Amino acid sequence: MKDRTETQAHARGLAEFAASVQLSDIPPDVRARGLLHILDGLGLGLASTRHDFAASAVAGVAALSAGDDRCTMIGQTLRAAPRDAALANGILIHGLDFDDTHQQAIVHPTAACLPAALAIAEERGMSGEALLVAYCIGMEAAIRIGAAVQGGFHHTGFHATGIVAHFASALSAGRLLGLGPDALVAAQGIAASTASGVQVFLEEGAWTKRFHPGWAAVGGITAATFAQHAFRGPSRAYEGRFGLFETHLQGDGHDLAPAFLTDALGARWMMADTALKPYPVCHFIHGAADAALSAHEEIAGSPIAEVEIRLPADTMPIVAEPQAAKRAAATEYEAKFSAHYVVGTCLLRGAFTLADLTGDALADPAVKALMPRVTCVIDQDSAFPTYFSGGVRVRLEDGRVVDRHVRVNSGAGERMMDRDAVSAKFHANADPVLGHERSASLRQTVLNLGSRSARELARGLSGSTE
């Protein structure tokens, strides 16, 4: 193990980065991508308001907030205390599992840091520029922590976003609170005691995964505020004895790459590689979904005898196992994490949208009849984790075989969604809630955030028409 001085440098490096970076230090292309990711996240938050989990979450927040109305909850006329608004907004942004993913880090970075930054910036009446800088700081921190563990959190039963979002939120909030490096080190140490997020939701399609980034925003704001008031936190949150890596990786740290935490920090912006989702399902399935959509036209309605889905080995426990349960996905959230259902639907319908997660879609006799004939295997040609590759081999009843493989999933790498594609996705999500005119105004506010205020952005998100 490295000595104490060297290992402390990781928390210190992130703290000094968060305290010092200015808007001019962030390359223009990174800032432009950041604005698109904010736009995407806020559109998803609005779309979530039409789902049952959102009503439950907002009701819970209303009970907690006790009349404090300082901050906006996305799509709501009801307002809440900053931490409570951040809790609701984190749930809403991540709630449809349609939000961005950094594929190497395997985290959803916008849901990890935007809710905390938005709440603090709105409550304090800060500029859109300050909000954007804090957001980019949180994005970069979340991604680098995720990359450092090399997918290890998922292997030990944790939802990685539910872990790293606490640190990202603490650094975003701490930047907006004006914390210096010492306090930001303490904030990370305090956040280490709140970071959790177990994946037991996979057993029954429970709603707790949606809760993770919102709760992390609460933890991050709390950690930063305590640090602001000189509450002492451990300085080695990550590599210290019984720190994050040792406890949450359950002693199996052989694949750790802690250099990601600080190497070229501020010079190389990993957030620029973050992928946006074209489908509202677990990102691990996207390459296979692309392959299935490619095969759909050739199948042309011919009866299917059997389907073999090829997936990255590390993703199998999340989206393919146990296979009997994945074939029987009966709820929206079970379906999002069922490669069998997603790929089967793509083969039969030639598309996958939010409409394919409704009760009627899940009960479709054609899809249900196909499920027993769908099997998942390990993809030997995967580029995971750089890309969420996937393939599908379909044997038709007439004897033909249709085989497709996608190395770079849509929305990632050279297939990233551009401004027009992100705007179209935003309007598809936001227009049913705000109407096209208000959505268009909100889009302009986001894309010009550097010259707008956080409160102006928040007003555009409100469910009020005033």
Steps between C-alpha positions, in 0.01 A plus 500: 500500500622851424598723786253734666632818336473356149153353542366820651592672173196352324240679715726805506534500121124489447456773761755733342345441159149580629617814678704646217352416159343790312263503204788600272689188612227277360551448123217643285406159360473358854279791609281448193461128578425589862211722395356222284518259794326750728230542236459124471483451878240772554284365218508159664409653835193655339404172329524318833226718649242300301588176681374357828838499672524878457174566683617283789840670512354852493248408770783368717704815445200719582462316831869552576532862391249647745408808301852613403459630144844628401563266207333359191406139443496412131152528350335583833316802634596385848841623620732360766810554711827477303592149614144375452472655153831336408366168628192526280692621195755220525218245506331667203813533283602138555151356534450380145851354467524703182781729622863522396768242580876519496571152371847451642398627843155332480333794672216739418687827558229759435265345755801485734575872512239721331233476775735627774651773283160622381358518853792693646530737203128577500478549876800737501395690186817411309585537133451237234875510448561402864247220466665369183847498656377316811315252278814428293703454819250244628483323164876461484527384861224239465655359184853482639391323819301252295792442264735445795302199623483336154140385543571354842200646679258309276681174573446541875131585473508880498348736246809703410309824446356466847857500634688757293211746492561584867853619424404676178215680677726601788755650262235677288323641803827584670616700200179706506534551875848642443693229686878494480708187446520403869124514541446313174727219623288486816179502293618193309583329828156577640334380179677165540279434800179553303591319175289192436252359250445125496372325188238283668238690296586263215317215673157654464512821299489719811534877471809547716750537214314817407553623855880460499614820323242711684614368836859559392416864431368524855819338628722725290331823602512386862869409480595829336299703750650319799847551356419869451443515876832330582362152567797267478491219244760233425762611249540162325144428397601270217811295585510533877468193719125426498457774240276481194708260293566249776146491637292523184720269294496253790877463501526413130693798370728324252350686204516844658643779286513792747711707262175588321409718798761766427709420191471787250211638707402832346700426184306197378123524546361147511144636514526576128478124434167459679230328294136602474233233475280448196297233685338524848661181634818390676794618292657153510232381254545775240745327268281191485193720444679671210579159352140386536368813332744442216365145462132600517461599135657181370282287726197683357244331720620145438435262792796479737620160622767618744705805597851510645605834652871572545590729791818610683586246770501753782145613420337157506403506872326835451301454178501125421489300823315313628374433151165362611423822686619721215274314257206563732550877547159630602563859614649804333815484711549127458469550124765776495750248636394205287709451187251232401205741500682796345662305217186295437296819473752656261488192276122492489416872490806663345524764774526545876346805670337586829176363353658154499514507880127544557280229643343431161841460336624266773188287457533474121437131417755504216780621725404262782493206256851583380660519846550122561701486178743779597835421663792722602865401460835674550617712208854393415547803272394766747679835531362543853546719700612749234176427316192299594530264207243235428373256244203290405467176305147419387401164353173520311252216461570494126862408578662837430744646752538874551808606694594854599768642728551862608836597646428870570153546644293792373545816705867425576837568340474600135125433527436770762169685481546850356319819598206433269456144629520610864253781435257260336524263795452793740185619325358147487541484877417857602224606260230272649564665838573866422363538148726573204526877552617476861729209416661701220557791739655267758723350232630844409566579866705185542700541181578861598553424867823699521304823456195400708443451872432185697166642611401571141575137417303383804197711403495329162489160673212584730158351451360851543405696186570834669 
